[in-house]
Amino acid sequence: KWNYQDWAGQSVFSPDGKYVATNEGHELSVYNSQTGQEVFHAGGTKEQGLYVFCLAFSTDSRSVVAGYSDNVAREYDLKGKLIREYTGHLSAVRSVGFSPFGEYLITGSSDKVR
């Protein structure tokens, strides 16, 4: 249903079931789960060497966070607008997740959990 241009590392549904997010190598892509139509994509290019390693939807399904190889986690709204960058890691962000009620975001890297 979805047309990947690169490898797909992780795929997750939004809590409301309306969207699917995938990390396709160099990009984060979000699709409508019913139609398969791409809603937005964000990320780097092969030339930049930027990879998306992990992702998670917010508990209210209004945003998605992706962990990148440049040590930053980025949160996007569902129109693809960058909401916030979470910095402080010394290596690639390999895990992201929201607390059950959405008040906290946790990020993990080989250097620490924040």
C-alpha positions as CSV (number, residue, x, y, z in Angstrom):
1,K,0.0,0.0,0.0
2,W,2.9,2.4,0.7
3,N,5.6,3.1,-1.8
4,Y,9.0,3.0,0.0
5,Q,12.0,4.6,-1.7
6,D,14.5,3.2,0.8
7,W,14.4,0.6,3.6
8,A,11.7,0.8,6.3
9,G,13.1,0.5,9.8
10,Q,10.0,1.0,11.9
11,S,6.3,1.5,11.2
12,V,3.8,2.7,13.9
13,F,0.1,3.6,13.9
14,S,-1.1,6.8,15.6
15,P,-3.1,6.1,18.8
16,D,-6.3,7.1,16.9
17,G,-5.5,4.7,14.1
18,K,-5.8,7.4,11.4
19,Y,-2.1,7.6,10.4
20,V,0.9,5.3,9.9
21,A,4.4,6.7,10.3
22,T,7.5,5.0,8.9
23,N,11.2,5.7,9.0
24,E,12.4,5.0,5.5
25,G,16.1,5.3,5.8
26,H,16.7,9.0,5.3
27,E,13.2,10.2,5.9
28,L,10.2,10.1,8.2
29,S,6.9,9.6,6.2
30,V,3.4,9.8,7.5
31,Y,0.5,8.2,5.6
32,N,-3.2,8.1,5.9
33,S,-3.8,4.6,7.2
34,Q,-7.0,4.1,5.2
35,T,-5.9,5.4,1.8
36,G,-2.1,4.9,1.9
37,Q,-1.8,8.5,0.7
38,E,1.3,10.3,2.0
39,V,0.4,13.1,4.4
40,F,4.0,14.5,4.7
41,H,7.6,13.5,4.8
42,A,10.6,15.1,6.5
43,G,14.2,14.3,6.9
44,G,17.5,14.5,5.2
45,T,19.1,13.2,2.0
46,K,21.6,10.5,1.3
47,E,24.1,13.2,0.6
48,Q,23.6,14.7,4.0
49,G,24.0,11.2,5.6
50,L,21.1,11.9,7.9
51,Y,19.1,8.9,9.0
52,V,15.8,8.4,10.9
53,F,16.2,5.6,13.5
54,C,13.0,5.7,15.5
55,L,9.6,7.4,15.9
56,A,6.5,7.7,18.0
57,F,3.2,9.5,17.8
58,S,2.0,11.8,20.6
59,T,-0.8,10.3,22.7
60,D,-3.3,12.7,21.1
61,S,-2.2,11.8,17.6
62,R,-1.4,15.4,16.7
63,S,2.3,15.1,16.3
64,V,5.1,12.6,15.6
65,V,8.6,12.6,16.9
66,A,11.6,11.1,15.1
67,G,15.1,10.3,16.4
68,Y,17.8,11.2,13.9
69,S,21.4,10.2,13.3
70,D,22.6,13.8,14.0
71,N,21.8,13.3,17.8
72,V,18.5,15.3,17.6
73,A,14.9,14.2,18.1
74,R,12.4,16.3,16.1
75,E,8.7,16.7,16.6
76,Y,6.4,17.5,13.7
77,D,2.8,18.3,13.4
78,L,0.7,16.3,10.9
79,K,1.2,19.0,8.2
80,G,5.0,18.4,8.4
81,K,5.8,21.6,10.3
82,L,8.7,21.3,12.7
83,I,7.4,22.0,16.2
84,R,10.4,21.4,18.3
85,E,13.9,20.0,18.4
86,Y,15.1,18.0,21.4
87,T,18.9,18.2,21.7
88,G,21.5,17.1,24.3
89,H,22.5,13.7,23.1
90,L,26.1,13.0,22.0
91,S,25.2,10.2,19.6
92,A,22.3,9.2,17.4
93,V,18.8,9.1,19.0
94,R,17.8,5.5,18.8
95,S,14.5,5.5,20.8
96,V,11.7,7.9,21.5
97,G,8.4,7.5,23.4
98,F,5.7,9.5,25.1
99,S,4.4,8.9,28.6
100,P,0.9,7.4,28.8
101,F,-0.8,10.8,29.2
102,G,1.5,12.6,26.8
103,E,3.1,15.0,29.4
104,Y,6.6,13.7,28.9
105,L,8.8,12.6,26.0
106,I,11.7,10.2,26.6
107,T,14.6,9.9,24.2
108,G,17.4,7.3,24.2
109,S,20.9,7.2,22.8
110,S,24.0,5.2,23.5
111,D,25.1,8.1,25.7
112,K,22.0,8.4,28.0
113,V,18.3,8.6,28.4
114,R,16.8,12.1,28.6
